[in-house]
Amino acid sequence: MTDSRDGEPPAALVIRYDPLWRSPLHKPYKKKIESKIADIASCSFGPGGSITAALFLREFVKDTPGWVHIDTGASTPGYMAGPGRAEGGEAFAVRALYRFLHDPYTKTDA
């Protein structure tokens, strides 16, 4: 995720039970999306799947000042289940994404 200049995600994307964080764009993982038959491979194998997905997407937003990659199809293993984190598949980060898109357009009384 690209983010504010101080390295932290935009405040609207940080809400309780729906954490987001800056993903490392680990340069050595770029080898995982190299392809012999295409400009770039759209999937990789082994560890670092969300990182390689972000590296893949970065190839298409090089001239964009800000972008975000959110794995909304994440799953929670039973040992990590808790408030706001049901066991099994979930729509990870949807609440934070909704707030990020909704709040700037919602009139509030100051």
Biopython code that builds the backbone (N, CA, C, O; Angstrom):
import numpy as np
from Bio.PDB.StructureBuilder import StructureBuilder

atoms = [
    (1, "MET", "N", (0.859, -1.162, 0.000)),
    (1, "MET", "CA", (0.000, 0.000, 0.000)),
    (1, "MET", "C", (0.902, 1.220, 0.000)),
    (1, "MET", "O", (1.833, 1.324, 0.798)),
    (2, "THR", "N", (0.617, 2.122, -0.889)),
    (2, "THR", "CA", (1.282, 3.401, -0.735)),
    (2, "THR", "C", (0.471, 4.171, 0.281)),
    (2, "THR", "O", (-0.695, 3.853, 0.513)),
    (3, "ASP", "N", (1.057, 5.157, 0.877)),
    (3, "ASP", "CA", (0.388, 5.768, 2.000)),
    (3, "ASP", "C", (0.892, 7.181, 2.210)),
    (3, "ASP", "O", (1.520, 7.766, 1.328)),
    (4, "SER", "N", (0.618, 7.716, 3.363)),
    (4, "SER", "CA", (1.052, 9.071, 3.665)),
    (4, "SER", "C", (2.572, 9.133, 3.670)),
    (4, "SER", "O", (3.251, 8.108, 3.724)),
    (5, "ARG", "N", (3.082, 10.333, 3.615)),
    (5, "ARG", "CA", (4.530, 10.518, 3.523)),
    (5, "ARG", "C", (5.279, 10.020, 4.751)),
    (5, "ARG", "O", (6.481, 9.765, 4.683)),
    (6, "ASP", "N", (4.582, 9.879, 5.865)),
    (6, "ASP", "CA", (5.272, 9.424, 7.076)),
    (6, "ASP", "C", (5.327, 7.902, 7.181)),
    (6, "ASP", "O", (5.812, 7.372, 8.180)),
    (7, "GLY", "N", (4.844, 7.201, 6.174)),
    (7, "GLY", "CA", (4.933, 5.747, 6.158)),
    (7, "GLY", "C", (3.774, 5.030, 6.804)),
    (7, "GLY", "O", (3.756, 3.799, 6.834)),
    (8, "GLU", "N", (2.801, 5.765, 7.325)),
    (8, "GLU", "CA", (1.646, 5.141, 7.962)),
    (8, "GLU", "C", (0.460, 5.129, 7.003)),
    (8, "GLU", "O", (0.327, 6.031, 6.176)),
    (9, "PRO", "N", (-0.404, 4.117, 7.103)),
    (9, "PRO", "CA", (-1.609, 4.105, 6.263)),
    (9, "PRO", "C", (-2.487, 5.313, 6.574)),
    (9, "PRO", "O", (-2.443, 5.828, 7.690)),
    (10, "PRO", "N", (-3.286, 5.776, 5.607)),
    (10, "PRO", "CA", (-4.215, 6.879, 5.881)),
    (10, "PRO", "C", (-5.098, 6.532, 7.080)),
    (10, "PRO", "O", (-5.525, 5.386, 7.229)),
    (11, "ALA", "N", (-5.368, 7.511, 7.924)),
    (11, "ALA", "CA", (-6.120, 7.287, 9.160)),
    (11, "ALA", "C", (-7.460, 6.614, 8.910)),
    (11, "ALA", "O", (-7.891, 5.792, 9.719)),
    (12, "ALA", "N", (-8.126, 6.939, 7.816)),
    (12, "ALA", "CA", (-9.438, 6.353, 7.535)),
    (12, "ALA", "C", (-9.351, 4.843, 7.325)),
    (12, "ALA", "O", (-10.357, 4.146, 7.453)),
    (13, "LEU", "N", (-8.174, 4.331, 7.009)),
    (13, "LEU", "CA", (-8.031, 2.897, 6.790)),
    (13, "LEU", "C", (-7.620, 2.140, 8.047)),
    (13, "LEU", "O", (-7.468, 0.919, 8.011)),
    (14, "VAL", "N", (-7.440, 2.844, 9.145)),
    (14, "VAL", "CA", (-7.028, 2.190, 10.384)),
    (14, "VAL", "C", (-8.197, 2.249, 11.357)),
    (14, "VAL", "O", (-8.438, 3.277, 11.989)),
    (15, "ILE", "N", (-8.918, 1.141, 11.473)),
    (15, "ILE", "CA", (-10.022, 1.079, 12.418)),
    (15, "ILE", "C", (-9.906, -0.207, 13.222)),
    (15, "ILE", "O", (-9.275, -1.171, 12.790)),
    (16, "ARG", "N", (-10.514, -0.207, 14.375)),
    (16, "ARG", "CA", (-10.447, -1.351, 15.276)),
    (16, "ARG", "C", (-10.969, -2.614, 14.605)),
    (16, "ARG", "O", (-11.996, -2.581, 13.927)),
    (17, "TYR", "N", (-10.276, -3.708, 14.789)),
    (17, "TYR", "CA", (-10.612, -5.025, 14.268)),
    (17, "TYR", "C", (-10.521, -5.132, 12.748)),
    (17, "TYR", "O", (-10.932, -6.148, 12.188)),
    (18, "ASP", "N", (-10.007, -4.139, 12.079)),
    (18, "ASP", "CA", (-9.842, -4.218, 10.634)),
    (18, "ASP", "C", (-8.509, -3.567, 10.262)),
    (18, "ASP", "O", (-8.477, -2.600, 9.501)),
    (19, "PRO", "N", (-7.425, -4.095, 10.795)),
    (19, "PRO", "CA", (-6.136, -3.438, 10.611)),
    (19, "PRO", "C", (-5.595, -3.560, 9.193)),
    (19, "PRO", "O", (-5.790, -4.572, 8.520)),
    (20, "LEU", "N", (-4.931, -2.535, 8.767)),
    (20, "LEU", "CA", (-4.197, -2.535, 7.506)),
    (20, "LEU", "C", (-2.785, -2.093, 7.823)),
    (20, "LEU", "O", (-2.561, -1.386, 8.805)),
    (21, "TRP", "N", (-1.857, -2.488, 7.025)),
    (21, "TRP", "CA", (-0.472, -2.119, 7.245)),
    (21, "TRP", "C", (0.220, -2.001, 5.906)),
    (21, "TRP", "O", (-0.243, -2.517, 4.889)),
    (22, "ARG", "N", (1.331, -1.313, 5.937)),
    (22, "ARG", "CA", (2.125, -1.161, 4.733)),
    (22, "ARG", "C", (2.790, -2.497, 4.430)),
    (22, "ARG", "O", (3.474, -3.073, 5.277)),
    (23, "SER", "N", (2.585, -2.967, 3.239)),
    (23, "SER", "CA", (3.168, -4.231, 2.809)),
    (23, "SER", "C", (4.550, -3.981, 2.233)),
    (23, "SER", "O", (4.740, -3.050, 1.451)),
    (24, "PRO", "N", (5.508, -4.799, 2.612)),
    (24, "PRO", "CA", (6.832, -4.603, 2.020)),
    (24, "PRO", "C", (6.813, -5.030, 0.552)),
    (24, "PRO", "O", (6.295, -6.095, 0.217)),
    (25, "LEU", "N", (7.366, -4.215, -0.297)),
    (25, "LEU", "CA", (7.496, -4.579, -1.705)),
    (25, "LEU", "C", (8.916, -5.128, -1.864)),
    (25, "LEU", "O", (9.800, -4.482, -2.427)),
    (26, "HIS", "N", (9.093, -6.322, -1.355)),
    (26, "HIS", "CA", (10.396, -6.971, -1.257)),
    (26, "HIS", "C", (10.931, -7.288, -2.656)),
    (26, "HIS", "O", (10.441, -8.199, -3.324)),
    (27, "LYS", "N", (11.930, -6.539, -3.087)),
    (27, "LYS", "CA", (12.446, -6.639, -4.458)),
    (27, "LYS", "C", (12.846, -8.062, -4.866)),
    (27, "LYS", "O", (12.562, -8.450, -5.999)),
    (28, "PRO", "N", (13.487, -8.856, -4.008)),
    (28, "PRO", "CA", (13.840, -10.214, -4.442)),
    (28, "PRO", "C", (12.626, -11.073, -4.836)),
    (28, "PRO", "O", (12.764, -12.006, -5.627)),
    (29, "TYR", "N", (11.448, -10.766, -4.293)),
    (29, "TYR", "CA", (10.247, -11.534, -4.645)),
    (29, "TYR", "C", (9.773, -11.250, -6.067)),
    (29, "TYR", "O", (8.956, -12.000, -6.602)),
    (30, "LYS", "N", (10.269, -10.187, -6.686)),
    (30, "LYS", "CA", (9.852, -9.879, -8.051)),
    (30, "LYS", "C", (10.218, -11.024, -9.000)),
    (30, "LYS", "O", (9.560, -11.216, -10.023)),
    (31, "LYS", "N", (11.260, -11.780, -8.664)),
    (31, "LYS", "CA", (11.644, -12.936, -9.484)),
    (31, "LYS", "C", (10.519, -13.959, -9.553)),
    (31, "LYS", "O", (10.418, -14.707, -10.525)),
    (32, "LYS", "N", (9.663, -13.994, -8.516)),
    (32, "LYS", "CA", (8.562, -14.959, -8.470)),
    (32, "LYS", "C", (7.488, -14.671, -9.512)),
    (32, "LYS", "O", (6.693, -15.552, -9.839)),
    (33, "ILE", "N", (7.457, -13.439, -10.042)),
    (33, "ILE", "CA", (6.439, -13.118, -11.051)),
    (33, "ILE", "C", (7.050, -12.902, -12.434)),
    (33, "ILE", "O", (6.392, -12.379, -13.333)),
    (34, "GLU", "N", (8.304, -13.305, -12.599)),
    (34, "GLU", "CA", (8.904, -13.273, -13.928)),
    (34, "GLU", "C", (8.305, -14.408, -14.745)),
    (34, "GLU", "O", (7.921, -15.441, -14.197)),
    (35, "SER", "N", (8.227, -14.213, -16.053)),
    (35, "SER", "CA", (7.631, -15.202, -16.936)),
    (35, "SER", "C", (8.487, -15.382, -18.177)),
    (35, "SER", "O", (9.086, -14.429, -18.676)),
    (36, "LYS", "N", (8.538, -16.615, -18.672)),
    (36, "LYS", "CA", (9.253, -16.904, -19.920)),
    (36, "LYS", "C", (8.381, -16.632, -21.136)),
    (36, "LYS", "O", (8.892, -16.470, -22.244)),
    (37, "ILE", "N", (7.048, -16.579, -20.932)),
    (37, "ILE", "CA", (6.148, -16.429, -22.082)),
    (37, "ILE", "C", (5.308, -15.151, -22.058)),
    (37, "ILE", "O", (4.582, -14.871, -23.012)),
    (38, "ALA", "N", (5.401, -14.387, -20.991)),
    (38, "ALA", "CA", (4.619, -13.150, -20.887)),
    (38, "ALA", "C", (5.498, -12.055, -20.296)),
    (38, "ALA", "O", (6.595, -12.318, -19.803)),
    (39, "ASP", "N", (5.003, -10.831, -20.353)),
    (39, "ASP", "CA", (5.754, -9.729, -19.751)),
    (39, "ASP", "C", (5.917, -9.930, -18.250)),
    (39, "ASP", "O", (6.949, -9.591, -17.671)),
    (40, "ILE", "N", (4.868, -10.492, -17.626)),
    (40, "ILE", "CA", (4.858, -10.691, -16.180)),
    (40, "ILE", "C", (3.843, -11.791, -15.861)),
    (40, "ILE", "O", (2.825, -11.914, -16.542)),
    (41, "ALA", "N", (4.117, -12.583, -14.834)),
    (41, "ALA", "CA", (3.188, -13.638, -14.411)),
    (41, "ALA", "C", (2.201, -13.072, -13.402)),
    (41, "ALA", "O", (2.564, -12.239, -12.571)),
    (42, "SER", "N", (0.962, -13.520, -13.474)),
    (42, "SER", "CA", (-0.062, -12.986, -12.575)),
    (42, "SER", "C", (-0.192, -13.767, -11.277)),
    (42, "SER", "O", (-1.013, -13.410, -10.431)),
    (43, "CYS", "N", (0.583, -14.807, -11.098)),
    (43, "CYS", "CA", (0.542, -15.546, -9.842)),
    (43, "CYS", "C", (1.921, -16.115, -9.548)),
    (43, "CYS", "O", (2.768, -16.225, -10.434)),
    (44, "SER", "N", (2.126, -16.470, -8.301)),
    (44, "SER", "CA", (3.383, -17.060, -7.884)),
    (44, "SER", "C", (3.072, -18.198, -6.922)),
    (44, "SER", "O", (1.923, -18.413, -6.538)),
    (45, "PHE", "N", (4.106, -18.914, -6.547)),
    (45, "PHE", "CA", (3.931, -20.028, -5.623)),
    (45, "PHE", "C", (4.870, -19.844, -4.439)),
    (45, "PHE", "O", (5.902, -19.184, -4.552)),
    (46, "GLY", "N", (4.511, -20.424, -3.318)),
    (46, "GLY", "CA", (5.345, -20.327, -2.131)),
    (46, "GLY", "C", (4.982, -19.130, -1.280)),
    (46, "GLY", "O", (3.964, -18.479, -1.512)),
    (47, "PRO", "N", (5.820, -18.840, -0.291)),
    (47, "PRO", "CA", (5.527, -17.735, 0.627)),
    (47, "PRO", "C", (5.580, -16.377, -0.075)),
    (47, "PRO", "O", (6.203, -16.225, -1.126)),
    (48, "GLY", "N", (4.920, -15.408, 0.526)),
    (48, "GLY", "CA", (4.958, -14.041, 0.007)),
    (48, "GLY", "C", (3.884, -13.747, -1.010)),
    (48, "GLY", "O", (4.052, -12.849, -1.835)),
    (49, "GLY", "N", (2.773, -14.483, -0.978)),
    (49, "GLY", "CA", (1.719, -14.311, -1.979)),
    (49, "GLY", "C", (1.138, -12.909, -2.033)),
    (49, "GLY", "O", (0.929, -12.375, -3.122)),
    (50, "SER", "N", (0.874, -12.301, -0.887)),
    (50, "SER", "CA", (0.313, -10.950, -0.919)),
    (50, "SER", "C", (1.364, -9.941, -1.376)),
    (50, "SER", "O", (1.034, -8.931, -1.997)),
    (51, "ILE", "N", (2.622, -10.217, -1.068)),
    (51, "ILE", "CA", (3.694, -9.319, -1.517)),
    (51, "ILE", "C", (3.864, -9.406, -3.023)),
    (51, "ILE", "O", (3.993, -8.383, -3.696)),
    (52, "THR", "N", (3.865, -10.631, -3.561)),
    (52, "THR", "CA", (4.009, -10.758, -5.017)),
    (52, "THR", "C", (2.782, -10.204, -5.732)),
    (52, "THR", "O", (2.901, -9.673, -6.836)),
    (53, "ALA", "N", (1.609, -10.317, -5.121)),
    (53, "ALA", "CA", (0.411, -9.719, -5.720)),
    (53, "ALA", "C", (0.556, -8.205, -5.792)),
    (53, "ALA", "O", (0.203, -7.593, -6.800)),
    (54, "ALA", "N", (1.073, -7.599, -4.726)),
    (54, "ALA", "CA", (1.289, -6.155, -4.726)),
    (54, "ALA", "C", (2.361, -5.760, -5.741)),
    (54, "ALA", "O", (2.233, -4.735, -6.411)),
    (55, "LEU", "N", (3.414, -6.566, -5.855)),
    (55, "LEU", "CA", (4.452, -6.286, -6.859)),
    (55, "LEU", "C", (3.873, -6.363, -8.275)),
    (55, "LEU", "O", (4.226, -5.565, -9.142)),
    (56, "PHE", "N", (2.985, -7.326, -8.497)),
    (56, "PHE", "CA", (2.322, -7.459, -9.798)),
    (56, "PHE", "C", (1.484, -6.208, -10.097)),
    (56, "PHE", "O", (1.579, -5.638, -11.184)),
    (57, "LEU", "N", (0.670, -5.790, -9.134)),
    (57, "LEU", "CA", (-0.192, -4.625, -9.337)),
    (57, "LEU", "C", (0.616, -3.347, -9.531)),
    (57, "LEU", "O", (0.221, -2.461, -10.289)),
    (58, "ARG", "N", (1.746, -3.260, -8.842)),
    (58, "ARG", "CA", (2.584, -2.068, -8.961)),
    (58, "ARG", "C", (3.026, -1.829, -10.399)),
    (58, "ARG", "O", (3.237, -0.685, -10.800)),
    (59, "GLU", "N", (3.167, -2.891, -11.172)),
    (59, "GLU", "CA", (3.568, -2.756, -12.572)),
    (59, "GLU", "C", (2.552, -1.951, -13.382)),
    (59, "GLU", "O", (2.893, -1.386, -14.421)),
    (60, "PHE", "N", (1.310, -1.899, -12.908)),
    (60, "PHE", "CA", (0.240, -1.227, -13.656)),
    (60, "PHE", "C", (-0.088, 0.162, -13.113)),
    (60, "PHE", "O", (-0.938, 0.856, -13.672)),
    (61, "VAL", "N", (0.564, 0.574, -12.044)),
    (61, "VAL", "CA", (0.276, 1.875, -11.431)),
    (61, "VAL", "C", (1.535, 2.712, -11.244)),
    (61, "VAL", "O", (1.599, 3.548, -10.342)),
    (62, "LYS", "N", (2.514, 2.495, -12.075)),
    (62, "LYS", "CA", (3.799, 3.184, -11.913)),
    (62, "LYS", "C", (3.676, 4.700, -11.937)),
    (62, "LYS", "O", (4.441, 5.381, -11.254)),
    (63, "ASP", "N", (2.744, 5.249, -12.696)),
    (63, "ASP", "CA", (2.593, 6.699, -12.792)),
    (63, "ASP", "C", (1.499, 7.230, -11.872)),
    (63, "ASP", "O", (1.067, 8.373, -12.021)),
    (64, "THR", "N", (1.054, 6.422, -10.935)),
    (64, "THR", "CA", (-0.001, 6.808, -10.001)),
    (64, "THR", "C", (0.625, 7.198, -8.664)),
    (64, "THR", "O", (1.426, 6.439, -8.118)),
    (65, "PRO", "N", (0.273, 8.376, -8.126)),
    (65, "PRO", "CA", (0.902, 8.807, -6.876)),
    (65, "PRO", "C", (0.518, 7.966, -5.662)),
    (65, "PRO", "O", (1.298, 7.884, -4.713)),
    (66, "GLY", "N", (-0.642, 7.347, -5.661)),
    (66, "GLY", "CA", (-1.060, 6.544, -4.519)),
    (66, "GLY", "C", (-1.884, 5.360, -4.981)),
    (66, "GLY", "O", (-2.696, 5.485, -5.898)),
    (67, "TRP", "N", (-1.685, 4.223, -4.358)),
    (67, "TRP", "CA", (-2.468, 3.040, -4.694)),
    (67, "TRP", "C", (-2.514, 2.134, -3.477)),
    (67, "TRP", "O", (-1.737, 2.291, -2.535)),
    (68, "VAL", "N", (-3.435, 1.188, -3.513)),
    (68, "VAL", "CA", (-3.599, 0.268, -2.393)),
    (68, "VAL", "C", (-3.921, -1.119, -2.936)),
    (68, "VAL", "O", (-4.612, -1.255, -3.946)),
    (69, "HIS", "N", (-3.423, -2.127, -2.270)),
    (69, "HIS", "CA", (-3.737, -3.520, -2.579)),
    (69, "HIS", "C", (-4.315, -4.124, -1.313)),
    (69, "HIS", "O", (-3.644, -4.181, -0.283)),
    (70, "ILE", "N", (-5.563, -4.575, -1.389)),
    (70, "ILE", "CA", (-6.216, -5.167, -0.222)),
    (70, "ILE", "C", (-6.714, -6.553, -0.604)),
    (70, "ILE", "O", (-7.496, -6.699, -1.544)),
    (71, "ASP", "N", (-6.265, -7.572, 0.123)),
    (71, "ASP", "CA", (-6.750, -8.936, -0.080)),
    (71, "ASP", "C", (-8.072, -9.091, 0.662)),
    (71, "ASP", "O", (-8.077, -9.444, 1.842)),
    (72, "THR", "N", (-9.184, -8.836, -0.005)),
    (72, "THR", "CA", (-10.483, -8.910, 0.666)),
    (72, "THR", "C", (-10.956, -10.343, 0.852)),
    (72, "THR", "O", (-11.932, -10.574, 1.567)),
    (73, "GLY", "N", (-10.303, -11.299, 0.238)),
    (73, "GLY", "CA", (-10.717, -12.692, 0.368)),
    (73, "GLY", "C", (-9.878, -13.461, 1.366)),
    (73, "GLY", "O", (-9.685, -14.667, 1.209)),
    (74, "ALA", "N", (-9.381, -12.798, 2.377)),
    (74, "ALA", "CA", (-8.523, -13.452, 3.366)),
    (74, "ALA", "C", (-9.320, -14.436, 4.216)),
    (74, "ALA", "O", (-10.551, -14.409, 4.228)),
    (75, "SER", "N", (-8.620, -15.284, 4.910)),
    (75, "SER", "CA", (-9.289, -16.203, 5.824)),
    (75, "SER", "C", (-8.591, -16.174, 7.173)),
    (75, "SER", "O", (-7.417, -15.821, 7.279)),
    (76, "THR", "N", (-9.344, -16.553, 8.204)),
    (76, "THR", "CA", (-8.820, -16.549, 9.564)),
    (76, "THR", "C", (-8.816, -17.979, 10.096)),
    (76, "THR", "O", (-9.874, -18.600, 10.194)),
    (77, "PRO", "N", (-7.645, -18.509, 10.440)),
    (77, "PRO", "CA", (-7.628, -19.837, 11.057)),
    (77, "PRO", "C", (-8.250, -19.776, 12.445)),
    (77, "PRO", "O", (-8.275, -18.714, 13.067)),
    (78, "GLY", "N", (-8.745, -20.890, 12.929)),
    (78, "GLY", "CA", (-9.430, -20.947, 14.212)),
    (78, "GLY", "C", (-8.661, -20.355, 15.367)),
    (78, "GLY", "O", (-9.251, -19.701, 16.227)),
    (79, "TYR", "N", (-7.356, -20.568, 15.412)),
    (79, "TYR", "CA", (-6.574, -20.059, 16.545)),
    (79, "TYR", "C", (-6.458, -18.546, 16.549)),
    (79, "TYR", "O", (-6.038, -17.973, 17.554)),
    (80, "MET", "N", (-6.818, -17.876, 15.451)),
    (80, "MET", "CA", (-6.754, -16.411, 15.393)),
    (80, "MET", "C", (-8.133, -15.771, 15.494)),
    (80, "MET", "O", (-8.247, -14.545, 15.481)),
    (81, "ALA", "N", (-9.172, -16.576, 15.593)),
    (81, "ALA", "CA", (-10.531, -16.042, 15.647)),
    (81, "ALA", "C", (-10.728, -15.206, 16.907)),
    (81, "ALA", "O", (-10.126, -15.478, 17.946)),
    (82, "GLY", "N", (-11.575, -14.187, 16.802)),
    (82, "GLY", "CA", (-11.851, -13.318, 17.940)),
    (82, "GLY", "C", (-12.804, -12.219, 17.517)),
    (82, "GLY", "O", (-13.411, -12.309, 16.450)),
    (83, "PRO", "N", (-12.949, -11.182, 18.331)),
    (83, "PRO", "CA", (-13.859, -10.091, 17.993)),
    (83, "PRO", "C", (-13.532, -9.491, 16.622)),
    (83, "PRO", "O", (-12.411, -9.050, 16.370)),
    (84, "GLY", "N", (-14.525, -9.488, 15.758)),
    (84, "GLY", "CA", (-14.340, -8.932, 14.429)),
    (84, "GLY", "C", (-13.589, -9.850, 13.482)),
    (84, "GLY", "O", (-13.330, -9.467, 12.341)),
    (85, "ARG", "N", (-13.241, -11.017, 13.908)),
    (85, "ARG", "CA", (-12.489, -11.980, 13.107)),
    (85, "ARG", "C", (-13.117, -13.368, 13.238)),
    (85, "ARG", "O", (-12.653, -14.199, 14.019)),
    (86, "ALA", "N", (-14.157, -13.601, 12.479)),
    (86, "ALA", "CA", (-14.816, -14.905, 12.513)),
    (86, "ALA", "C", (-13.909, -15.959, 11.900)),
    (86, "ALA", "O", (-13.135, -15.668, 10.988)),
    (87, "GLU", "N", (-14.007, -17.179, 12.400)),
    (87, "GLU", "CA", (-13.205, -18.271, 11.843)),
    (87, "GLU", "C", (-13.665, -18.566, 10.418)),
    (87, "GLU", "O", (-14.863, -18.587, 10.135)),
    (88, "GLY", "N", (-12.723, -18.787, 9.545)),
    (88, "GLY", "CA", (-13.028, -19.106, 8.154)),
    (88, "GLY", "C", (-12.841, -17.908, 7.247)),
    (88, "GLY", "O", (-12.148, -16.950, 7.593)),
    (89, "GLY", "N", (-13.463, -17.972, 6.089)),
    (89, "GLY", "CA", (-13.350, -16.890, 5.117)),
    (89, "GLY", "C", (-14.025, -15.625, 5.600)),
    (89, "GLY", "O", (-15.002, -15.677, 6.347)),
    (90, "GLU", "N", (-13.510, -14.509, 5.181)),
    (90, "GLU", "CA", (-14.085, -13.230, 5.591)),
    (90, "GLU", "C", (-13.768, -12.167, 4.546)),
    (90, "GLU", "O", (-12.899, -12.353, 3.694)),
    (91, "ALA", "N", (-14.457, -11.099, 4.624)),
    (91, "ALA", "CA", (-14.215, -9.966, 3.718)),
    (91, "ALA", "C", (-13.267, -9.007, 4.413)),
    (91, "ALA", "O", (-13.674, -7.933, 4.855)),
    (92, "PHE", "N", (-12.022, -9.389, 4.509)),
    (92, "PHE", "CA", (-11.010, -8.613, 5.223)),
    (92, "PHE", "C", (-10.903, -7.198, 4.669)),
    (92, "PHE", "O", (-10.867, -6.997, 3.455)),
    (93, "ALA", "N", (-10.855, -6.244, 5.549)),
    (93, "ALA", "CA", (-10.628, -4.825, 5.247)),
    (93, "ALA", "C", (-11.803, -4.117, 4.586)),
    (93, "ALA", "O", (-11.675, -2.949, 4.221)),
    (94, "VAL", "N", (-12.918, -4.769, 4.422)),
    (94, "VAL", "CA", (-14.063, -4.113, 3.788)),
    (94, "VAL", "C", (-14.576, -2.961, 4.634)),
    (94, "VAL", "O", (-14.961, -1.923, 4.096)),
    (95, "ARG", "N", (-14.586, -3.130, 5.964)),
    (95, "ARG", "CA", (-15.038, -2.026, 6.831)),
    (95, "ARG", "C", (-14.126, -0.810, 6.690)),
    (95, "ARG", "O", (-14.604, 0.320, 6.590)),
    (96, "ALA", "N", (-12.825, -1.043, 6.681)),
    (96, "ALA", "CA", (-11.879, 0.062, 6.551)),
    (96, "ALA", "C", (-11.997, 0.719, 5.180)),
    (96, "ALA", "O", (-11.948, 1.944, 5.071)),
    (97, "LEU", "N", (-12.150, -0.086, 4.141)),
    (97, "LEU", "CA", (-12.293, 0.457, 2.792)),
    (97, "LEU", "C", (-13.581, 1.274, 2.676)),
    (97, "LEU", "O", (-13.589, 2.344, 2.067)),
    (98, "TYR", "N", (-14.675, 0.765, 3.266)),
    (98, "TYR", "CA", (-15.938, 1.512, 3.258)),
    (98, "TYR", "C", (-15.746, 2.866, 3.936)),
    (98, "TYR", "O", (-16.166, 3.893, 3.402)),
    (99, "ARG", "N", (-15.116, 2.871, 5.106)),
    (99, "ARG", "CA", (-14.896, 4.128, 5.839)),
    (99, "ARG", "C", (-14.035, 5.093, 5.025)),
    (99, "ARG", "O", (-14.318, 6.290, 4.975)),
    (100, "PHE", "N", (-13.001, 4.580, 4.398)),
    (100, "PHE", "CA", (-12.101, 5.401, 3.587)),
    (100, "PHE", "C", (-12.854, 6.078, 2.439)),
    (100, "PHE", "O", (-12.604, 7.242, 2.127)),
    (101, "LEU", "N", (-13.782, 5.338, 1.810)),
    (101, "LEU", "CA", (-14.547, 5.888, 0.691)),
    (101, "LEU", "C", (-15.743, 6.715, 1.145)),
    (101, "LEU", "O", (-16.107, 7.687, 0.483)),
    (102, "HIS", "N", (-16.355, 6.347, 2.256)),
    (102, "HIS", "CA", (-17.590, 6.980, 2.721)),
    (102, "HIS", "C", (-17.348, 8.286, 3.469)),
    (102, "HIS", "O", (-18.009, 9.288, 3.196)),
    (103, "ASP", "N", (-16.406, 8.283, 4.411)),
    (103, "ASP", "CA", (-16.243, 9.414, 5.323)),
    (103, "ASP", "C", (-16.001, 10.768, 4.652)),
    (103, "ASP", "O", (-16.560, 11.766, 5.106)),
    (104, "PRO", "N", (-15.198, 10.846, 3.599)),
    (104, "PRO", "CA", (-14.984, 12.174, 2.994)),
    (104, "PRO", "C", (-16.250, 12.800, 2.405)),
    (104, "PRO", "O", (-16.311, 14.013, 2.203)),
    (105, "TYR", "N", (-17.248, 11.976, 2.135)),
    (105, "TYR", "CA", (-18.473, 12.467, 1.499)),
    (105, "TYR", "C", (-19.651, 12.545, 2.442)),
    (105, "TYR", "O", (-20.769, 12.843, 2.021)),
    (106, "THR", "N", (-19.412, 12.280, 3.713)),
    (106, "THR", "CA", (-20.467, 12.327, 4.717)),
    (106, "THR", "C", (-20.395, 13.649, 5.454)),
    (106, "THR", "O", (-19.363, 14.002, 6.024)),
    (107, "LYS", "N", (-21.487, 14.367, 5.437)),
    (107, "LYS", "CA", (-21.533, 15.657, 6.125)),
    (107, "LYS", "C", (-21.633, 15.404, 7.628)),
    (107, "LYS", "O", (-22.506, 14.668, 8.089)),
    (108, "THR", "N", (-20.734, 16.020, 8.377)),
    (108, "THR", "CA", (-20.761, 15.879, 9.831)),
    (108, "THR", "C", (-20.931, 17.252, 10.450)),
    (108, "THR", "O", (-20.531, 18.264, 9.874)),
    (109, "ASP", "N", (-21.528, 17.274, 11.626)),
    (109, "ASP", "CA", (-21.674, 18.516, 12.370)),
    (109, "ASP", "C", (-20.415, 18.717, 13.189)),
    (109, "ASP", "O", (-20.035, 17.855, 13.981)),
    (110, "ALA", "N", (-19.783, 19.832, 13.001)),
    (110, "ALA", "CA", (-18.536, 20.093, 13.744)),
    (110, "ALA", "C", (-18.790, 20.739, 15.067)),
    (110, "ALA", "O", (-17.847, 21.021, 15.806)),
]
sb = StructureBuilder()
sb.init_structure("model")
sb.init_model(0)
sb.init_chain("A")
sb.init_seg("    ")
for serial, (resi, resn, name, xyz) in enumerate(atoms, 1):
    if name == "N":
        sb.init_residue(resn, " ", resi, " ")
    sb.init_atom(name, np.array(xyz, "f"), 0.0, 1.0, " ", f" {name:<3s}", serial, name[0])
structure = sb.get_structure()
